[in-house]
């Protein structure tokens, strides 16, 4: 199976971060959030921050964004501001939405948990949080060397947690069903782990995905998508506790980030302002 470009567009700002929820939300270096439909036709856009967004997430009818000009901001899909959570102690670089909870991690290791626009819990994992993945009651956080597995129950305690496991790995990382997909410490491979305490989060498989640093990882419907400095988007089937190559395409420029909307469809944000819709054919 091969990958091909279905359509593409160009924006006037460097596209940096993205999220998907029945439409594409793109954060640019000028602080804007731009929306696109599935065919990359532009929709609404708005100025979300004074400078580049650090993280963006979309869930149900809300968009969440952070930068270094304040706390986490909450928007409607049309760009109307709903609220802004108070500024954290440091810059928030990662957001994860799990059910009714929104998790935000900052560079001092703080994890803030919000529910219905209120802070309900705060934890500290002792190192910068570059990415968060949630599989209740476990929270997986990563920087550059280790993935920390923390058991948290925000409905029961505002600050107590149990560190259950630490393993080698780095951001980005994602949860898919009973699996954890995480970037290796080297930065050019992905690792498949069982996301279960019963197996002590056993490593099941590892696949080299690039000769250069991986910048982007997204999972959807049994497939992992990767992209990085080498300009390649690669697709991997998660089957029988291992990764199987399922197509690749060279887009010719560094991939800032990518997000998969389904098993056979993803959007890549490239250096220079290109946004490319990649499909498996």
C-alpha positions as a Markdown table, in Angstrom:
| # | Residue | x | y | z |
|---|---|---|---|---|
| 1 | Unk | 0.0 | 0.0 | 0.0 |
| 2 | Unk | 1.3 | 3.5 | -0.9 |
| 3 | Unk | 0.6 | 7.0 | 0.3 |
| 4 | Unk | -0.3 | 9.9 | -1.9 |
| 5 | Unk | -1.2 | 13.6 | -1.7 |
| 6 | Unk | -4.9 | 14.1 | -2.0 |
| 7 | Unk | -4.8 | 17.9 | -1.7 |
| 8 | Unk | -2.7 | 20.6 | -0.2 |
| 9 | Unk | -2.9 | 24.3 | 0.7 |
| 10 | Unk | -0.5 | 27.0 | 1.9 |
| 11 | Unk | -0.8 | 29.5 | 4.7 |
| 12 | Unk | 0.9 | 32.8 | 5.4 |
| 13 | Unk | 2.3 | 31.7 | 8.7 |
| 14 | Unk | 4.5 | 28.8 | 9.8 |
| 15 | Unk | 2.1 | 26.0 | 10.8 |
| 16 | Unk | 3.3 | 24.6 | 14.1 |
| 17 | Unk | 0.6 | 22.5 | 15.9 |
| 18 | Unk | -2.6 | 20.8 | 14.9 |
| 19 | Unk | -5.7 | 19.0 | 16.2 |
| 20 | Unk | -8.5 | 17.1 | 14.6 |
| 21 | Unk | -12.2 | 16.8 | 15.5 |
| 22 | Unk | -14.2 | 16.6 | 12.3 |
| 23 | Unk | -12.2 | 19.6 | 11.1 |
| 24 | Unk | -8.6 | 20.5 | 11.2 |
| 25 | Unk | -7.4 | 23.2 | 13.6 |
| 26 | Unk | -3.9 | 24.6 | 12.8 |
| 27 | Unk | -1.9 | 26.9 | 15.1 |
| 28 | Unk | 0.5 | 29.2 | 13.4 |
| 29 | Unk | 3.7 | 31.0 | 14.5 |
| 30 | Unk | 1.8 | 34.4 | 14.4 |
| 31 | Unk | -0.5 | 33.2 | 17.2 |
| 32 | Unk | -3.5 | 32.4 | 15.0 |
| 33 | Unk | -5.7 | 29.3 | 14.9 |
| 34 | Unk | -7.0 | 28.5 | 11.4 |
| 35 | Unk | -9.7 | 25.9 | 10.6 |
| 36 | Unk | -10.1 | 23.7 | 7.6 |
| 37 | Unk | -12.6 | 21.1 | 6.5 |
| 38 | Unk | -11.6 | 17.6 | 5.5 |
| 39 | Unk | -10.6 | 18.8 | 2.0 |
| 40 | Unk | -8.5 | 21.6 | 3.3 |
| 41 | Unk | -11.0 | 24.3 | 2.4 |
| 42 | Unk | -10.5 | 27.2 | 4.9 |
| 43 | Unk | -13.1 | 28.0 | 7.5 |
| 44 | Unk | -12.9 | 30.4 | 10.4 |
| 45 | Unk | -9.7 | 31.8 | 11.9 |
| 46 | Unk | -8.8 | 33.9 | 14.9 |
| 47 | Unk | -5.9 | 35.3 | 16.9 |
| 48 | Unk | -5.6 | 33.0 | 19.9 |
| 49 | Unk | -2.3 | 34.2 | 21.2 |
| 50 | Unk | 0.3 | 37.0 | 20.8 |
| 51 | Unk | 2.9 | 34.5 | 19.7 |
| 52 | Unk | 3.1 | 30.9 | 18.5 |
| 53 | Unk | 0.9 | 28.4 | 20.2 |
| 54 | Unk | 2.8 | 25.7 | 22.1 |
| 55 | Unk | -0.1 | 23.1 | 22.1 |
| 56 | Unk | -3.6 | 22.7 | 20.8 |
| 57 | Unk | -6.3 | 20.1 | 21.4 |
| 58 | Unk | -9.9 | 19.7 | 20.2 |
| 59 | Unk | -12.7 | 17.7 | 21.9 |
| 60 | Unk | -16.5 | 17.7 | 21.4 |
| 61 | Unk | -17.2 | 21.4 | 20.7 |
| 62 | Unk | -14.2 | 23.0 | 22.3 |
| 63 | Unk | -10.6 | 23.9 | 21.2 |
| 64 | Unk | -7.8 | 24.3 | 23.8 |
| 65 | Unk | -4.6 | 26.2 | 23.2 |
| 66 | Unk | -1.6 | 27.4 | 25.1 |
| 67 | Unk | 1.4 | 29.7 | 24.5 |
| 68 | Unk | 3.6 | 31.8 | 26.8 |
| 69 | Unk | 1.2 | 34.7 | 27.0 |
| 70 | Unk | -1.0 | 33.3 | 29.7 |
| 71 | Unk | -2.8 | 30.2 | 30.8 |
| 72 | Unk | -4.8 | 27.6 | 28.8 |
| 73 | Unk | -7.4 | 29.2 | 26.6 |
| 74 | Unk | -10.7 | 27.6 | 25.6 |
| 75 | Unk | -12.5 | 28.4 | 22.4 |
| 76 | Unk | -15.6 | 27.4 | 20.4 |
| 77 | Unk | -15.0 | 25.9 | 17.0 |
| 78 | Unk | -15.7 | 29.3 | 15.6 |
| 79 | Unk | -13.1 | 31.1 | 17.7 |
| 80 | Unk | -15.3 | 32.6 | 20.4 |
| 81 | Unk | -13.4 | 32.6 | 23.7 |
| 82 | Unk | -15.2 | 30.6 | 26.3 |
| 83 | Unk | -12.7 | 31.0 | 29.2 |
| 84 | Unk | -9.1 | 31.1 | 30.1 |
| 85 | Unk | -7.6 | 29.0 | 32.9 |
| 86 | Unk | -5.2 | 30.9 | 35.2 |
| 87 | Unk | -1.6 | 31.2 | 34.1 |
| 88 | Unk | 0.5 | 28.3 | 35.3 |
| 89 | Unk | 3.9 | 28.5 | 37.0 |
| 90 | Unk | 5.6 | 27.9 | 33.7 |
| 91 | Unk | 4.9 | 27.5 | 30.0 |
| 92 | Unk | 2.4 | 24.8 | 29.2 |
| 93 | Unk | 3.7 | 22.7 | 26.3 |
| 94 | Unk | 1.2 | 19.8 | 26.2 |
| 95 | Unk | -2.6 | 19.2 | 26.4 |
| 96 | Unk | -4.5 | 16.0 | 26.6 |
| 97 | Unk | -8.3 | 15.6 | 26.8 |
| 98 | Unk | -9.7 | 12.4 | 28.4 |
| 99 | Unk | -13.4 | 12.2 | 28.9 |
| 100 | Unk | -14.5 | 15.1 | 31.1 |
| 101 | Unk | -11.0 | 16.0 | 32.1 |
| 102 | Unk | -8.4 | 18.2 | 30.4 |
| 103 | Unk | -4.7 | 17.6 | 31.4 |
| 104 | Unk | -2.1 | 20.3 | 30.8 |
| 105 | Unk | 1.6 | 19.9 | 31.5 |
| 106 | Unk | 4.2 | 22.6 | 31.9 |
| 107 | Unk | 8.0 | 22.8 | 31.8 |
| 108 | Unk | 8.4 | 22.6 | 35.5 |
| 109 | Unk | 6.7 | 19.2 | 35.6 |
| 110 | Unk | 3.3 | 20.4 | 36.8 |
| 111 | Unk | 0.2 | 18.6 | 35.5 |
| 112 | Unk | -3.0 | 20.6 | 35.9 |
| 113 | Unk | -6.4 | 18.7 | 35.6 |
| 114 | Unk | -9.5 | 20.7 | 34.7 |
| 115 | Unk | -13.1 | 19.7 | 34.7 |
| 116 | Unk | -15.9 | 22.0 | 33.6 |
| 117 | Unk | -13.5 | 25.0 | 33.4 |
| 118 | Unk | -12.3 | 24.5 | 37.0 |
| 119 | Unk | -9.0 | 23.2 | 38.3 |
| 120 | Unk | -9.7 | 20.0 | 40.2 |
| 121 | Unk | -6.2 | 18.5 | 40.7 |
| 122 | Unk | -2.5 | 19.3 | 40.3 |
| 123 | Unk | 0.4 | 16.9 | 40.3 |
| 124 | Unk | 4.2 | 17.2 | 39.7 |
| 125 | Unk | 6.2 | 14.6 | 37.9 |
| 126 | Unk | 9.6 | 16.4 | 38.5 |
| 127 | Unk | 10.6 | 17.0 | 34.9 |
| 128 | Unk | 9.3 | 19.1 | 32.0 |
| 129 | Unk | 6.2 | 17.6 | 30.4 |
| 130 | Unk | 6.6 | 17.6 | 26.6 |
| 131 | Unk | 3.7 | 15.3 | 26.0 |
| 132 | Unk | 0.9 | 13.6 | 27.9 |
| 133 | Unk | -1.2 | 10.5 | 27.1 |
| 134 | Unk | -4.0 | 9.3 | 29.3 |
| 135 | Unk | -5.4 | 5.8 | 29.8 |
| 136 | Unk | -7.3 | 6.0 | 33.2 |
| 137 | Unk | -6.1 | 5.7 | 35.8 |
| 138 | Unk | -2.7 | 6.0 | 34.2 |
| 139 | Unk | -1.0 | 9.1 | 33.0 |
| 140 | Unk | 2.0 | 8.8 | 30.7 |
| 141 | Unk | 4.3 | 11.8 | 30.5 |
| 142 | Unk | 7.6 | 12.2 | 28.6 |
| 143 | Unk | 10.4 | 14.6 | 28.0 |
| 144 | Unk | 13.6 | 13.4 | 26.2 |
| 145 | Unk | 14.9 | 10.4 | 28.2 |
| 146 | Unk | 12.1 | 8.7 | 30.1 |
| 147 | Unk | 8.4 | 7.9 | 30.1 |
| 148 | Unk | 6.9 | 8.1 | 33.5 |
| 149 | Unk | 3.7 | 6.2 | 34.3 |
| 150 | Unk | 1.7 | 7.8 | 37.1 |
| 151 | Unk | -1.5 | 6.5 | 38.6 |
| 152 | Unk | -3.9 | 9.4 | 39.3 |
| 153 | Unk | -7.5 | 9.7 | 40.3 |
| 154 | Unk | -8.4 | 13.4 | 40.1 |
| 155 | Unk | -12.0 | 12.7 | 41.2 |
| 156 | Unk | -10.6 | 11.4 | 44.5 |
| 157 | Unk | -7.5 | 13.4 | 45.2 |
| 158 | Unk | -6.2 | 16.8 | 44.2 |
| 159 | Unk | -2.5 | 16.1 | 44.7 |
| 160 | Unk | -1.8 | 12.5 | 45.6 |
| 161 | Unk | -0.5 | 10.1 | 42.9 |
| 162 | Unk | 1.6 | 6.9 | 42.6 |
| 163 | Unk | 4.5 | 6.5 | 40.2 |
| 164 | Unk | 4.0 | 3.0 | 38.9 |
| 165 | Unk | 6.8 | 2.7 | 36.3 |
| 166 | Unk | 9.6 | 4.5 | 34.5 |
| 167 | Unk | 10.9 | 3.4 | 31.1 |
| 168 | Unk | 13.1 | 4.7 | 28.3 |
| 169 | Unk | 11.4 | 6.9 | 25.8 |
| 170 | Unk | 10.6 | 10.5 | 24.8 |
| 171 | Unk | 7.9 | 12.7 | 23.3 |
| 172 | Unk | 5.8 | 12.3 | 21.3 |
| 173 | Unk | 3.7 | 9.5 | 22.6 |
| 174 | Unk | 0.2 | 8.3 | 22.1 |
| 175 | Unk | -2.3 | 5.8 | 23.5 |
| 176 | Unk | -4.2 | 3.4 | 21.2 |
| 177 | Unk | -6.6 | 1.0 | 22.9 |
| 178 | Unk | -4.5 | -1.3 | 25.1 |
| 179 | Unk | -1.2 | 0.0 | 23.6 |
| 180 | Unk | 1.2 | 2.8 | 24.3 |
| 181 | Unk | 3.1 | 4.1 | 21.2 |
| 182 | Unk | 6.1 | 6.1 | 22.2 |
| 183 | Unk | 9.2 | 7.5 | 20.5 |
| 184 | Unk | 12.5 | 5.8 | 21.4 |
| 185 | Unk | 15.2 | 7.7 | 23.3 |
| 186 | Unk | 17.2 | 7.9 | 20.0 |
| 187 | Unk | 14.4 | 9.9 | 18.4 |
| 188 | Unk | 14.2 | 7.9 | 15.2 |
| 189 | Unk | 12.2 | 4.8 | 16.3 |
| 190 | Unk | 8.8 | 4.1 | 17.8 |
| 191 | Unk | 8.1 | 1.5 | 20.5 |
| 192 | Unk | 5.0 | -0.5 | 21.2 |
| 193 | Unk | 4.2 | -1.2 | 24.8 |
| 194 | Unk | 1.4 | -2.9 | 26.6 |
| 195 | Unk | -0.4 | -0.1 | 28.5 |
| 196 | Unk | -1.1 | -2.4 | 31.5 |
| 197 | Unk | 0.3 | -2.5 | 35.0 |
| 198 | Unk | -0.3 | -6.3 | 35.0 |
| 199 | Unk | 2.4 | -6.7 | 32.3 |
| 200 | Unk | 4.6 | -3.9 | 33.8 |
| 201 | Unk | 4.0 | -1.9 | 30.6 |
| 202 | Unk | 6.0 | -4.5 | 28.7 |
| 203 | Unk | 7.8 | -3.4 | 25.5 |
| 204 | Unk | 6.4 | -5.5 | 22.6 |
| 205 | Unk | 8.1 | -4.2 | 19.5 |
| 206 | Unk | 10.3 | -1.4 | 18.1 |
| 207 | Unk | 10.5 | -0.1 | 14.6 |
| 208 | Unk | 12.9 | 2.4 | 13.0 |
| 209 | Unk | 10.9 | 5.0 | 11.3 |
| 210 | Unk | 13.5 | 7.6 | 10.2 |
| 211 | Unk | 17.2 | 8.3 | 9.8 |
| 212 | Unk | 16.5 | 11.7 | 11.4 |
| 213 | Unk | 14.6 | 12.9 | 14.4 |
| 214 | Unk | 10.9 | 12.2 | 14.7 |
| 215 | Unk | 8.8 | 15.2 | 15.3 |
| 216 | Unk | 5.3 | 13.9 | 15.0 |
| 217 | Unk | 3.2 | 10.8 | 15.9 |
| 218 | Unk | -0.5 | 10.2 | 15.6 |
| 219 | Unk | -2.6 | 7.1 | 15.9 |
| 220 | Unk | -6.0 | 6.2 | 14.6 |
| 221 | Unk | -8.0 | 3.1 | 13.9 |
| 222 | Unk | -5.1 | 0.6 | 14.3 |
| 223 | Unk | -2.5 | 2.7 | 12.5 |
| 224 | Unk | 0.3 | 4.9 | 13.6 |
| 225 | Unk | 1.5 | 7.8 | 11.4 |
| 226 | Unk | 5.0 | 9.3 | 11.8 |
| 227 | Unk | 6.8 | 12.3 | 10.4 |
| 228 | Unk | 10.0 | 14.2 | 11.1 |
| 229 | Unk | 13.0 | 16.1 | 9.9 |
| 230 | Unk | 13.6 | 13.9 | 6.9 |
| 231 | Unk | 10.3 | 15.0 | 5.3 |
| 232 | Unk | 8.8 | 11.5 | 5.2 |
| 233 | Unk | 5.3 | 10.6 | 6.3 |
| 234 | Unk | 5.2 | 6.9 | 7.2 |
| 235 | Unk | 2.2 | 4.7 | 8.1 |
| 236 | Unk | 2.4 | 1.7 | 10.4 |
| 237 | Unk | -0.2 | -1.0 | 11.0 |
| 238 | Unk | -0.5 | -2.1 | 14.7 |
| 239 | Unk | -1.1 | -5.8 | 14.5 |
| 240 | Unk | -0.2 | -8.9 | 16.6 |
| 241 | Unk | 1.7 | -6.8 | 19.1 |
| 242 | Unk | 4.0 | -5.3 | 16.4 |
| 243 | Unk | 4.3 | -2.5 | 13.8 |
| 244 | Unk | 4.0 | -3.4 | 10.1 |
| 245 | Unk | 5.1 | -0.9 | 7.4 |
| 246 | Unk | 2.0 | 0.4 | 5.5 |
| 247 | Unk | 3.2 | 3.1 | 3.2 |
| 248 | Unk | 5.4 | 6.1 | 3.0 |
| 249 | Unk | 5.8 | 9.4 | 1.1 |
| 250 | Unk | 8.5 | 12.1 | 0.9 |
| 251 | Unk | 7.0 | 15.5 | 1.2 |
| 252 | Unk | 10.3 | 17.3 | 0.6 |
| 253 | Unk | 10.4 | 19.5 | 3.8 |
| 254 | Unk | 10.6 | 19.1 | 7.5 |
| 255 | Unk | 7.3 | 18.0 | 9.1 |
| 256 | Unk | 6.4 | 20.2 | 12.0 |
| 257 | Unk | 3.6 | 18.0 | 13.1 |
| 258 | Unk | 0.9 | 15.7 | 11.7 |
| 259 | Unk | -2.5 | 14.5 | 12.8 |
| 260 | Unk | -4.4 | 11.4 | 11.6 |
| 261 | Unk | -8.2 | 11.6 | 11.2 |
| 262 | Unk | -8.7 | 8.0 | 10.3 |
| 263 | Unk | -6.7 | 4.8 | 9.4 |
| 264 | Unk | -6.1 | 6.0 | 5.9 |
| 265 | Unk | -6.0 | 9.8 | 6.2 |
| 266 | Unk | -3.7 | 12.3 | 7.8 |
| 267 | Unk | -2.7 | 16.0 | 7.6 |
| 268 | Unk | 1.0 | 17.1 | 7.7 |
| 269 | Unk | 2.1 | 20.6 | 8.5 |
| 270 | Unk | 5.4 | 21.4 | 6.7 |
| 271 | Unk | 8.1 | 24.1 | 7.2 |
| 272 | Unk | 7.4 | 26.9 | 4.8 |
| 273 | Unk | 3.6 | 27.0 | 5.2 |
| 274 | Unk | 2.4 | 23.9 | 3.4 |
| 275 | Unk | -0.4 | 21.8 | 4.8 |
| 276 | Unk | -0.8 | 18.5 | 3.0 |
| 277 | Unk | -3.6 | 15.9 | 3.1 |
| 278 | Unk | -2.0 | 12.4 | 2.8 |
| 279 | Unk | -4.1 | 9.4 | 2.0 |
| 280 | Unk | -3.4 | 5.6 | 1.9 |
| 281 | Unk | -4.3 | 4.2 | -1.5 |
